[in-house]
């Protein structure tokens, strides 16, 4: 049996606190033949400034301590961990500007603690929102990724995305074309945009591509005053909400069914019927 889980957090700008919270939820998991667990965007550090994220990325570049801590959790609890996202400082030769920049990266660790895939967020959230913050400029210190990523487990293929990517269906269609059966959406949706669009977009991406969607979100009011929507969900290839965590921190789990996946795709073979094609972006 393969179990799919999403952990919902109200992360603080404190790595040790957030690691302890994540581990407490991992302890609740029922052993399975294969556990796939997804964490939210900025899972280990949230509620500070973009400069704080840059400083954390610099620390990571020296000793990689956040990635190592997440790898250790995957190994300790023998699961595939889609570790939301953490900031990773770009080497000098990959910097596109004179300013220091990091990537907002989702890392996937195997039950042995091995890093098996990495995805750097492609679509950066530079937007105006009718909330307390008003203006979001993720590109201040973040450099956009350029490649798609699909992680292979023993039983399935996981396409990777992050938060604002959800508004770009072309990315998800490419992930499906590359073999994804599950697509993960670690997020920190604002309360305003989440209330309006979160569920509709998640269900649309699942239905369009006939995949399971695991969306793990930040939820609550964070130390910098930012309010996130939560409502972490696991959605079936038919678009059904199999589990949802509306408020507070918590964990949700459902059973992955390859039989259900195959049945939906056989009954309505949208990939075969699609008359539109696009050039695939390379992935590693």
C-alpha positions as CSV (number, residue, x, y, z in Angstrom):
1,X,0.0,0.0,0.0
2,X,1.2,3.5,-0.8
3,X,0.1,6.4,1.5
4,X,0.0,10.0,0.4
5,X,0.3,12.7,3.2
6,X,0.4,16.5,3.4
7,X,1.5,18.3,6.5
8,X,0.1,21.7,7.2
9,X,2.2,24.2,9.1
10,X,2.3,27.7,10.5
11,X,6.0,27.9,10.2
12,X,8.1,30.4,12.2
13,X,11.4,32.1,11.3
14,X,13.0,29.4,13.5
15,X,14.4,26.3,11.8
16,X,14.7,24.1,14.9
17,X,11.1,24.8,16.0
18,X,9.8,23.9,12.5
19,X,11.9,20.7,12.3
20,X,10.5,19.6,15.7
21,X,6.9,20.3,14.5
22,X,7.4,18.3,11.3
23,X,8.9,15.4,13.2
24,X,6.0,15.3,15.6
25,X,3.6,14.8,12.7
26,X,5.8,12.2,11.1
27,X,5.6,10.2,14.3
28,X,1.8,10.0,13.7
29,X,2.1,8.2,10.4
30,X,1.0,4.6,10.1
31,X,3.7,2.4,8.6
32,X,3.0,1.6,4.9
33,X,4.8,-0.1,2.1
34,X,5.6,3.3,0.8
35,X,4.9,6.7,2.4
36,X,5.0,9.9,0.4
37,X,4.9,13.0,2.5
38,X,4.7,16.6,1.3
39,X,5.6,19.7,3.4
40,X,4.6,23.3,2.7
41,X,6.6,26.0,0.9
42,X,9.2,27.6,3.1
43,X,8.7,24.7,5.5
44,X,11.7,25.4,7.7
45,X,11.7,29.2,7.8
46,X,8.7,31.5,7.3
47,X,7.4,34.7,8.7
48,X,10.6,36.8,8.3
49,X,11.8,38.9,5.4
50,X,13.2,38.1,2.0
51,X,16.6,39.2,3.4
52,X,16.2,36.6,6.2
53,X,15.6,34.0,3.6
54,X,18.8,35.1,1.8
55,X,20.8,34.8,5.0
56,X,19.4,31.3,5.6
57,X,20.5,30.4,2.0
58,X,24.0,31.7,2.8
59,X,24.1,29.4,5.9
60,X,23.0,26.5,3.7
61,X,25.7,27.2,1.3
62,X,28.3,26.7,4.0
63,X,27.1,23.5,5.7
64,X,23.8,22.5,4.0
65,X,22.3,22.1,7.4
66,X,18.6,22.4,6.5
67,X,18.8,19.9,3.6
68,X,20.7,17.5,5.9
69,X,18.1,17.8,8.6
70,X,15.3,17.0,6.2
71,X,17.2,14.1,4.7
72,X,17.7,12.7,8.2
73,X,13.9,12.8,8.8
74,X,13.2,10.9,5.6
75,X,15.7,8.2,6.6
76,X,14.6,8.0,10.2
77,X,10.9,7.5,9.3
78,X,11.6,5.5,6.1
79,X,9.6,7.7,3.7
80,X,9.7,9.8,0.6
81,X,9.8,13.4,1.8
82,X,8.9,16.1,-0.7
83,X,10.4,18.8,1.5
84,X,8.3,21.8,0.6
85,X,10.8,24.4,-0.3
86,X,14.0,25.9,1.2
87,X,16.2,28.7,-0.1
88,X,19.4,27.6,-1.8
89,X,22.1,30.1,-2.6
90,X,23.2,30.1,-6.3
91,X,26.9,29.8,-7.1
92,X,28.4,32.9,-8.5
93,X,28.5,31.5,-12.1
94,X,24.7,31.0,-12.0
95,X,23.8,34.4,-10.7
96,X,21.9,36.4,-13.3
97,X,22.4,39.8,-11.5
98,X,25.0,41.5,-9.4
99,X,22.9,40.9,-6.3
100,X,23.1,37.7,-4.4
101,X,20.2,35.4,-5.2
102,X,18.8,32.0,-4.1
103,X,16.4,29.6,-5.6
104,X,13.1,28.6,-3.9
105,X,13.7,24.8,-4.1
106,X,11.7,21.7,-3.4
107,X,13.9,18.7,-2.5
108,X,12.8,15.1,-2.6
109,X,14.5,12.6,-0.3
110,X,14.2,8.8,-0.5
111,X,13.7,6.5,2.6
112,X,17.5,6.1,2.6
113,X,17.9,9.9,3.0
114,X,19.2,10.3,-0.5
115,X,18.4,13.5,-2.5
116,X,16.7,12.1,-5.6
117,X,15.2,15.2,-7.1
118,X,15.2,19.0,-6.9
119,X,12.9,21.6,-8.4
120,X,13.6,25.3,-8.4
121,X,10.3,27.4,-8.5
122,X,9.8,28.7,-12.0
123,X,7.0,31.2,-11.5
124,X,7.8,33.9,-8.9
125,X,5.1,35.7,-7.0
126,X,5.4,39.3,-7.9
127,X,1.8,40.5,-7.4
128,X,-0.5,43.0,-5.7
129,X,-3.0,41.5,-3.2
130,X,-5.7,43.1,-1.3
131,X,-4.4,42.1,2.1
132,X,-2.2,43.7,4.9
133,X,1.0,43.3,2.9
134,X,-0.4,44.7,-0.4
135,X,2.7,44.0,-2.5
136,X,4.6,40.8,-2.9
137,X,8.0,40.7,-4.7
138,X,9.5,37.3,-4.5
139,X,12.0,38.2,-7.2
140,X,13.8,40.6,-4.9
141,X,16.2,37.9,-3.9
142,X,14.9,34.8,-5.6
143,X,16.0,33.6,-9.1
144,X,13.5,31.6,-11.1
145,X,14.2,28.0,-12.0
146,X,14.3,26.9,-15.6
147,X,13.8,23.1,-15.5
148,X,10.9,20.8,-14.8
149,X,11.4,17.9,-12.3
150,X,9.8,14.5,-11.9
151,X,10.9,12.2,-9.0
152,X,10.6,8.4,-9.4
153,X,9.7,6.3,-6.3
154,X,9.4,2.6,-6.2
155,X,5.7,2.8,-7.1
156,X,5.0,6.0,-9.0
157,X,6.3,9.3,-10.5
158,X,5.9,12.6,-8.8
159,X,5.9,15.9,-10.7
160,X,7.1,18.9,-8.7
161,X,5.6,22.4,-8.5
162,X,5.5,25.2,-5.9
163,X,2.6,27.6,-5.0
164,X,2.3,30.3,-7.7
165,X,3.1,27.7,-10.3
166,X,-0.5,26.5,-9.7
167,X,-1.8,29.3,-11.9
168,X,0.1,28.1,-15.0
169,X,-1.6,24.9,-16.4
170,X,1.0,24.5,-19.1
171,X,3.5,23.5,-16.5
172,X,1.2,20.8,-15.2
173,X,0.4,19.4,-18.6
174,X,4.2,19.1,-19.3
175,X,4.6,17.2,-16.0
176,X,1.9,14.8,-17.0
177,X,3.5,14.3,-20.4
178,X,6.8,13.5,-18.6
179,X,5.0,10.7,-16.7
180,X,3.7,12.3,-13.5
181,X,1.0,10.3,-11.7
182,X,1.1,12.6,-8.7
183,X,1.8,16.3,-8.6
184,X,2.9,18.1,-5.4
185,X,2.0,21.7,-4.6
186,X,3.8,22.9,-1.5
187,X,2.4,26.4,-0.9
188,X,2.0,29.5,1.2
189,X,-1.0,31.0,-0.5
190,X,-2.2,34.3,0.9
191,X,-5.5,34.1,2.8
192,X,-7.1,36.5,0.2
193,X,-6.1,34.6,-2.9
194,X,-6.5,31.2,-1.2
195,X,-10.1,31.9,-0.3
196,X,-10.9,32.9,-3.9
197,X,-8.9,30.4,-6.0
198,X,-7.0,27.7,-4.1
199,X,-9.5,24.8,-4.3
200,X,-10.7,25.6,-7.8
201,X,-7.2,25.7,-9.2
202,X,-6.1,22.5,-7.4
203,X,-9.2,20.5,-8.6
204,X,-8.7,21.9,-12.2
205,X,-5.1,20.7,-12.3
206,X,-6.0,17.3,-11.0
207,X,-8.9,16.9,-13.5
208,X,-7.1,18.3,-16.5
209,X,-4.1,16.0,-16.1
210,X,-5.8,13.0,-14.4
211,X,-3.3,12.9,-11.6
212,X,-3.3,12.9,-7.8
213,X,-2.6,16.3,-6.4
214,X,-1.0,16.7,-2.9
215,X,-1.1,20.3,-1.8
216,X,0.5,21.1,1.5
217,X,0.1,24.7,2.7
218,X,1.1,27.2,5.3
219,X,-1.9,28.3,7.5
220,X,-2.4,31.0,10.0
221,X,-1.0,34.4,11.0
222,X,2.8,34.4,10.9
223,X,5.3,36.5,12.9
224,X,5.6,39.1,10.2
225,X,1.8,39.5,10.1
226,X,1.4,37.6,6.8
227,X,-1.8,35.4,6.8
228,X,-1.8,32.2,4.8
229,X,-4.8,30.2,3.7
230,X,-4.0,26.5,4.6
231,X,-6.7,24.1,3.4
232,X,-4.1,21.5,2.5
233,X,-5.7,19.0,0.2
234,X,-5.2,15.6,-1.4
235,X,-7.3,15.4,-4.6
236,X,-8.0,12.3,-6.8
237,X,-7.5,12.1,-10.6
238,X,-11.3,12.6,-10.9
239,X,-11.1,15.8,-9.0
240,X,-12.5,14.6,-5.7
241,X,-11.2,16.1,-2.4
242,X,-10.1,13.0,-0.6
243,X,-8.8,14.8,2.5
244,X,-8.6,18.5,3.7
245,X,-7.0,20.2,6.7
246,X,-8.8,23.6,6.8
247,X,-7.4,25.3,9.8
248,X,-4.4,25.0,12.1
249,X,-1.4,22.7,11.9
250,X,-2.0,19.0,11.1
251,X,-1.5,16.0,8.8
252,X,-3.8,14.4,6.3
253,X,-3.3,11.0,4.6
254,X,-5.1,9.0,1.9
255,X,-4.3,5.7,0.1
256,X,-2.9,6.0,-3.4
257,X,-4.7,3.8,-5.9
258,X,-3.0,3.1,-9.2
259,X,-6.2,1.2,-10.2
260,X,-8.2,4.4,-9.8
261,X,-5.7,6.3,-11.8
262,X,-5.7,3.8,-14.7
263,X,-9.5,3.7,-14.7
264,X,-9.9,7.4,-15.0
265,X,-7.3,7.6,-17.8
266,X,-8.8,4.7,-19.7
267,X,-12.3,5.9,-19.6
268,X,-11.4,9.4,-20.8
269,X,-8.0,9.4,-22.6
270,X,-7.5,13.2,-22.7
271,X,-3.8,12.9,-23.4
272,X,-4.5,10.9,-26.6
273,X,-7.3,13.3,-27.6
274,X,-5.3,16.5,-27.0
275,X,-4.8,18.4,-30.3
276,X,-2.3,20.9,-28.9
277,X,1.4,20.1,-28.3
278,X,4.2,22.1,-26.9
279,X,7.9,21.7,-26.7
280,X,8.9,20.0,-23.5
281,X,11.2,21.8,-21.1
282,X,14.2,19.6,-20.1
283,X,14.3,18.2,-16.6
284,X,16.8,16.4,-14.5
